[in-house]
Structure formats: C-alpha cells, structure tokens
C-alpha cells in the first residue's frame, strides 16, 4: 500500500496571505458566531486565489450604528450569495447556505484621521483592511485605484503645526500683525484695477 501524500477531503488550508486592497472574487469558507463584551457577531472568512480576509460583522451591538451597519453587511452577503430570503439564527447550521458560494468583495485600507489605521502583532505592524462592498461579480464593484484608494506613507512635518497655531490663535503669547495694505510695487501701478 502506498503512503498517503494528502487526503484533500480532510485537509484545511491554514494561514496564507491576507488580501491586499483590491477587488476579488471570493467564497466564504468559515463562519463562527461569537459573543463579545459589546455584543454578538459573525466571524466570516473570505477566500480568494490571492489570499484570504477575515471579517467580523456584528448583528447585535451596544452601539446602534455598529449594529445597523453589521446587519446591512450580513444582508448584502445573503443577497450576493443567492440567499435573499434566508432566515439566519444563532444555530450555526443556518449559516451553511452562505458557504462556498461565489461573492465579489472590495477590500480597502481603513483610514482613520487621514492615515492608514494599523495594529501590531508580535512586534510587527499591519494595516487594517475592511471589506467595503459586496457584489455578484468584480465588474459590479467600484474600480480600485491605488493612488486614490490608498493613502501615502505618513511623513513627519518639517515644521511644528502647533507653533503656527500658537502664533495665529487667540490667547497666544506671540504678537502677529496682519495688514491688508500691499507694500510692493504692484499696488502703486497706474493701470492696476482695484479689487
């Protein structure tokens, strides 16, 4: 009898690349219902040829906006996996019809205060990425433009912005005089048109 290399029916791919920002044709391979301090969520794992993306979506939350956004996303997932009338409960078996169905997703970097939001694991820093859109095909998703959709690396300013604020804000200790009079030659020209 020959030695087994791999029994594909029993093997689950682990790890792998995280999906970078872009549009992908995926399928949901794993779903888990989890209770947290703030509410209850479904943890989805979307898998594409290029990698995978885990998305945690709240269906109950102490913040009503988070709950509304989460329920909207779950409804979109139901619609775009061909299950628009499914009745989901906390019984994990009700999630099964969402599995292994093609669904297009748009992955984008999460922007917070104008810069990429990050997290650190084992001393390594990563950008947070979210699924922002769902569709039947990638052609229905908003086009991905690296220059528009991604932020440039943050560089430290060569000046102190607080120094500028202190000079022009009320209550500052530095006296700055402003004048509307122009002190250059243009203001004295005869053919100059008044503003």
BELPE-V185771 format. One record per run of one state. SS is the DSSP state (H for helix, E for strand, C for the rest). FROM is the first residue (numbers start at 1). TO is the last residue. If there is no record, write none. Layout:
# BELPE-V185771
ss:SS from:FROM to:TO
ss:SS from:FROM to:TO
This chain:
# BELPE-V185771
ss:C from:1 to:17
ss:E from:18 to:18
ss:C from:19 to:21
ss:E from:22 to:35
ss:C from:36 to:38
ss:E from:39 to:48
ss:C from:49 to:50
ss:E from:51 to:61
ss:C from:62 to:63
ss:H from:64 to:80
ss:C from:81 to:91
ss:H from:92 to:98
ss:C from:99 to:101
ss:E from:102 to:109
ss:C from:110 to:110
ss:E from:111 to:112
ss:C from:113 to:114
ss:E from:115 to:116
ss:C from:117 to:117
ss:E from:118 to:121
ss:C from:122 to:123
ss:E from:124 to:127
ss:C from:128 to:128
ss:E from:129 to:135
ss:C from:136 to:137
ss:H from:138 to:140
ss:C from:141 to:145
ss:H from:146 to:149
ss:C from:150 to:160
ss:H from:161 to:168
ss:C from:169 to:184
ss:H from:185 to:188
ss:C from:189 to:195
